[in-house]
Amino acid sequence: MIAALLAVLLAVAPPAAARRAAPEAVVIASAAGERRVPVRADGRGAPRLAAAELASALGARLELHRPWLELTLAGVPFRFLLDAPLVQVRGGWRPLAAAPTLQGDTVWLPFQVVAEVLPAGLGAAARYDRARARLVVAAVLRAPLAG
């Protein structure tokens, strides 16, 4: 099933984030405070962020259970399939500009996660400001709702 899904997704044009230049760093503004997360290029020049740095800046939980990496923010899990350009969020699959990769003890996520995936998955509670390279996550998302 995953192979068929990959084939379909790879035939689609790259997401918008893949066609835009990435900043040297992004500012993450959340209830955890304001943190600057560096954006680095992979061997092909594609922008990426270290998953642990991003999770720390967001105050999110990060768990690696190969082949999956799960970043959970306010009870919303974002499930990344390592080495495949896919993320599962809110029961659906979304294509990524590049595959999340594990190099040494660091998992790298494509920049698109900050610019598109988190805002789409969190809805009105998150917004990426491309001009300022800033992701703002509403303070209400600090903890999941009870019940």
N, C-alpha and C positions, 0 to 999 in steps of 0.2 A: 504494500500500500504506500509506504513512504517513497519507494522508488518511482512509482507512477506519479505521485504528487510532485516530486522533484522534477521529473521530466516536464510536467505542465508548467511549473513555476519558472524553470530555466528558459522556456520558450517565450516568456513574457518579457517586455522591455524592462530594463533596470528601473528600480524605484527612483523617485525624484531626488532623494538624498545622494544617490550615486552620481548624479549629473552636476552637482553643485560643489564648489570648493568648501573645504572644512576649515574651521579656525584652528589656531594652535592650541587652544584650550576652550572649555566651556565652563560657565559658572552655573552651579546647581544651587538654587535658592529654595529651601524647604524648611520645615519646622526644625530640622537638624542644624539649621544655620545656612551660611553661604560658603560654598567651597568651590575652588577652581580645580578642574580635572583636566589634565593634559590630553591632547589628541595627538596620536602618533600615526605615522604612515607604516603600512606593512611593506613587504618586499616589492609589491606592485604599485605602491603609492596610494593605496586605498586608506582612508582615515579610519582609525579605530581607537577604542578606549579600553583600559584595563577594567574588567568587570568588578573586581574587588574595590577599586578606587571609586567607581561609579556608585556601587551599593553603599559604601561608607558615606559618601556625600549625600545620598538620598535618605540615609537612615533605613535602608532596606535590608532584608535578609537574603543571603546568597548561599545556595547549596549546589554542590557538584555531585551528581550521581551519574557517572558516565553511562551512556553518551549524552546525558542531559545536564544542562545548567539551568537552575531555576532562581530567578530574581523575584522576590515577593515584596510588594509595596502596598501597604494598606489593605492587605488581604487579597490583592490581585496578583496571581502568579503569571510571570512571563517565562515560558519554558522554551529554551534555546536548544536545538539539536546541534551538538558539536560537529563541525566539518560539513554542515549542510546549511544553505542559505534560507533558513526557516525559523519562525518563532510562532509558538502557540500562545494565544491570549484570548481569554473569554470564550473558549470553546472553538475558536476559529484559527486558521493558519494564515500567516502573513509572510510574503517573500521578503528576503533581506538582500541588500546590495552585495553583501559578502558573507561568507560563512563565519560563525564564531569559531575560534580556534584555541587550542590549548598548547601553549609553548612553555615548556618547563613547568613552573607552578603558577603561571599566569594565564587566565582565560581572557581573550581579546574579543570585544564586541564591535561590530561596525558602528560608525558614527550615527548612522540612520536610527539606531536605537534611541538616542537622545532627541534627535530632530523630528522623528515621526512615530516610532513605535510606542514609546512611553506616553506621549500626548494622546495618541489614538486610543490606547488601552485604558487610560485614566479619564478620558473625556474632558469635561469642562474643568476638572480639578488640576490639569497640567497644561502648560503652554510653552512652546519653544519660540523664543524671539531670535530669529536668524540674524538680524542686524546687530544685535548685542551679544550673540553667542551665549544665550542665557536660557536655562530651563527653570521655570517657576512651577513648583508643586505646592498646591494649597496646603496650609497648615492642618486643615481638618483631616488630611490623609496620614497624619503621623501614626495613628493607631486605627485598626479596623473597627467597624461598627459592631456592637454586640448584637447577638440575636438572630 
